[in-house]
Amino acid sequence: LDAAKRAMTLAMQQMNPRDTFMLIDFADRASTFHDAPLPNTPQNVSNALKYLRALPSGGGTNQLDGIRRALDRPNDPTRLRMVLLMTDGFIGNEREIFTETKRLLRDARVFSFGIGSSVNHFLLNRLAEEGRGFSETIRTDEDPGVAVERFVRRVAKPLLTDITIDWGGLQVVDVLPRRVPDLFDAQPVIVMGRYRSTGTANVTLRG
């Protein structure tokens, strides 16, 4: 929890001036610092960090409730919603979490941070893939500053969003990832697939 608090503190201190934010904690159940997104003002951030510092350790890891609190909200067409998920728990109900994430995701992006040695890497990697984000793991003895700075640097510079690929008539199958992630600064996008036969075509990338 201490490592998660340090990482979340750094992330909140590096928000852009026009950002809004929510802080959601989930143990046996999910609760929020504030029921609606708040503007990034010094007072709001200070109050949120006080709430964060006071969070106790213990309880379960009800990530499903946390995902619902973060994603099941009215959509704001003027903003890109980014969910930064931090957890140290080995969470087991993957199928239920994937189903709810797909149902509620809409245009949001999900980025996952696993903290410690017992995280469910399959779950966090798959959530980031479904959410067109990326996943990181931080050891409890590791300074989270490097990972958080890398995260902030990437998401601060989206180069292409809503990427689609036109294979130009080539018969391409088994393309992974199924949903092409956004292209951020310092974060390459790699797409793999199989083609059924040889041929010549212009492959077009749009975003």
C-alpha positions as CSV (number, residue, x, y, z in Angstrom):
1,L,0.0,0.0,0.0
2,D,2.9,2.4,0.8
3,A,4.3,1.9,-2.7
4,A,0.9,2.4,-4.3
5,K,0.4,5.6,-2.3
6,R,3.8,7.0,-3.4
7,A,3.1,6.1,-7.1
8,M,-0.4,7.7,-6.9
9,T,0.9,10.8,-5.2
10,L,3.4,11.3,-8.0
11,A,0.8,10.8,-10.7
12,M,-1.6,13.3,-9.1
13,Q,1.1,15.9,-8.8
14,Q,1.9,15.7,-12.5
15,M,-1.6,16.2,-13.9
16,N,-2.1,18.8,-16.6
17,P,-3.7,22.0,-15.4
18,R,-7.1,21.4,-17.3
19,D,-7.4,17.8,-16.1
20,T,-10.2,16.6,-13.8
21,F,-9.7,13.6,-11.5
22,M,-11.3,11.0,-9.2
23,L,-9.6,8.9,-6.6
24,I,-11.2,5.5,-6.0
25,D,-10.0,3.0,-3.4
26,F,-11.2,-0.7,-3.4
27,A,-10.7,-3.3,-0.7
28,D,-13.8,-5.3,0.4
29,R,-15.8,-2.6,-1.5
30,A,-15.0,0.5,-3.5
31,S,-15.3,4.0,-2.1
32,T,-14.4,7.4,-3.5
33,F,-12.8,10.6,-2.3
34,H,-15.4,12.5,-4.2
35,D,-18.5,11.3,-6.2
36,A,-17.7,13.3,-9.3
37,P,-14.5,14.3,-11.1
38,L,-12.9,17.4,-9.6
39,P,-10.8,20.1,-11.4
40,N,-7.1,19.9,-10.9
41,T,-6.7,22.7,-8.3
42,P,-4.1,22.9,-5.5
43,Q,-6.8,22.6,-2.9
44,N,-8.5,19.6,-4.5
45,V,-5.3,17.8,-4.9
46,S,-4.2,18.6,-1.4
47,N,-7.5,17.2,0.0
48,A,-7.2,14.1,-2.2
49,L,-3.7,13.4,-1.0
50,K,-4.8,13.7,2.7
51,Y,-7.5,11.1,1.9
52,L,-4.9,8.9,0.2
53,R,-2.4,9.1,3.1
54,A,-5.1,8.1,5.6
55,L,-6.2,4.9,3.7
56,P,-5.6,1.8,5.9
57,S,-4.2,-1.5,4.8
58,G,-6.3,-4.6,5.0
59,G,-9.4,-6.1,3.5
60,G,-9.9,-7.9,0.2
61,T,-9.4,-6.7,-3.3
62,N,-12.8,-6.0,-4.9
63,Q,-11.5,-4.9,-8.2
64,L,-14.8,-5.5,-9.9
65,D,-16.4,-2.8,-7.8
66,G,-13.5,-0.5,-8.5
67,I,-13.8,-1.0,-12.2
68,R,-17.5,-0.2,-12.1
69,R,-17.0,3.0,-10.1
70,A,-14.4,4.2,-12.6
71,L,-16.1,3.3,-15.8
72,D,-19.9,3.4,-15.1
73,R,-20.1,7.2,-15.4
74,P,-21.7,9.6,-17.9
75,N,-19.5,10.1,-20.9
76,D,-17.9,13.6,-21.4
77,P,-17.3,14.0,-25.2
78,T,-14.8,16.8,-24.6
79,R,-12.5,14.6,-22.6
80,L,-10.6,11.3,-22.9
81,R,-11.2,9.3,-19.7
82,M,-8.0,7.5,-18.5
83,V,-8.3,4.9,-15.7
84,L,-5.0,4.3,-13.9
85,L,-5.5,1.0,-12.0
86,M,-3.1,0.2,-9.1
87,T,-3.3,-3.1,-7.3
88,D,-1.1,-5.5,-5.3
89,G,-3.6,-8.3,-5.1
90,F,-3.7,-11.6,-6.8
91,I,-7.2,-11.3,-8.2
92,G,-8.9,-14.4,-9.5
93,N,-12.3,-13.5,-11.0
94,E,-10.8,-12.5,-14.4
95,R,-13.7,-13.5,-16.6
96,E,-16.2,-11.4,-14.7
97,I,-13.8,-8.4,-14.6
98,F,-13.1,-8.7,-18.4
99,T,-16.9,-8.8,-19.1
100,E,-17.7,-5.7,-17.1
101,T,-14.7,-3.8,-18.5
102,K,-15.9,-4.5,-22.1
103,R,-19.4,-3.6,-21.2
104,L,-18.6,-0.3,-19.6
105,L,-15.4,0.8,-21.4
106,R,-16.9,3.0,-24.2
107,D,-14.1,5.4,-25.2
108,A,-12.1,5.2,-21.9
109,R,-8.5,4.0,-21.7
110,V,-7.3,1.6,-19.0
111,F,-3.7,1.5,-17.7
112,S,-2.7,-1.0,-15.1
113,F,0.0,-0.9,-12.5
114,G,0.8,-4.0,-10.5
115,I,2.7,-3.5,-7.3
116,G,4.6,-6.2,-5.5
117,S,5.3,-9.9,-6.2
118,S,1.8,-11.4,-6.1
119,V,0.0,-9.5,-8.8
120,N,-2.1,-11.3,-11.4
121,H,0.0,-10.3,-14.5
122,F,-2.4,-12.1,-16.9
123,L,-5.3,-10.0,-15.6
124,L,-3.5,-6.6,-15.7
125,N,-2.0,-7.2,-19.1
126,R,-5.4,-8.3,-20.6
127,L,-7.2,-5.3,-19.0
128,A,-4.6,-2.9,-20.5
129,E,-5.0,-4.6,-23.9
130,E,-8.8,-4.4,-23.7
131,G,-8.6,-0.8,-22.6
132,R,-6.1,0.2,-25.3
133,G,-3.5,1.2,-22.6
134,F,-0.4,-0.5,-21.3
135,S,0.6,-2.3,-18.1
136,E,3.5,-1.8,-15.7
137,T,4.8,-3.7,-12.7
138,I,6.6,-2.1,-9.7
139,R,8.4,-4.0,-7.0
140,T,7.7,-2.9,-3.4
141,D,11.4,-2.1,-3.0
142,E,11.5,-0.1,-6.2
143,D,11.2,3.6,-6.5
144,P,7.9,4.1,-8.3
145,G,9.0,7.5,-9.6
146,V,10.6,6.1,-12.7
147,A,7.5,4.1,-13.7
148,V,5.1,7.0,-13.0
149,E,7.2,9.5,-14.9
150,R,7.3,7.1,-17.9
151,F,3.5,6.7,-17.6
152,V,3.0,10.5,-17.5
153,R,5.3,11.1,-20.4
154,R,3.5,8.5,-22.5
155,V,-0.1,9.6,-21.9
156,A,0.8,13.3,-22.1
157,K,1.6,12.9,-25.8
158,P,-1.0,10.8,-27.6
159,L,0.2,10.7,-31.3
160,L,-2.6,8.6,-32.8
161,T,-5.9,7.4,-31.3
162,D,-8.6,5.2,-32.6
163,I,-6.2,3.4,-34.9
164,T,-7.5,1.2,-37.8
165,I,-5.7,-0.8,-40.4
166,D,-6.8,-1.3,-44.0
167,W,-4.9,-4.3,-45.3
168,G,-5.6,-3.3,-48.9
169,G,-7.3,-6.5,-49.9
170,L,-4.7,-8.9,-48.4
171,Q,-6.3,-11.9,-46.6
172,V,-4.9,-11.2,-43.1
173,V,-6.2,-13.3,-40.2
174,D,-5.4,-13.9,-36.5
175,V,-4.5,-10.2,-36.0
176,L,-3.3,-9.3,-32.4
177,P,-4.1,-7.3,-30.5
178,R,-7.7,-7.5,-31.5
179,R,-8.2,-3.8,-30.7
180,V,-5.2,-1.7,-31.8
181,P,-4.0,0.4,-28.9
182,D,-3.4,4.2,-29.1
183,L,0.1,5.3,-30.2
184,F,1.7,7.3,-27.4
185,D,5.1,9.0,-27.2
186,A,7.9,6.5,-26.3
187,Q,5.5,3.5,-26.6
188,P,5.5,1.6,-29.9
189,V,2.4,-0.1,-31.2
190,I,3.1,-3.6,-32.5
191,V,0.5,-5.5,-34.5
192,M,0.9,-9.1,-35.6
193,G,-1.1,-11.3,-37.9
194,R,-1.0,-14.0,-40.6
195,Y,-1.6,-13.7,-44.3
196,R,-3.2,-16.6,-46.2
197,S,-1.3,-16.0,-49.5
198,T,1.3,-13.8,-51.1
199,G,0.3,-10.6,-52.8
200,T,1.0,-6.9,-53.2
201,A,-1.1,-4.2,-51.6
202,N,-1.0,-0.8,-50.0
203,V,-1.5,-1.2,-46.2
204,T,-3.1,2.0,-44.8
205,L,-3.0,3.0,-41.2
206,R,-5.5,5.6,-40.0
207,G,-6.0,7.4,-36.7
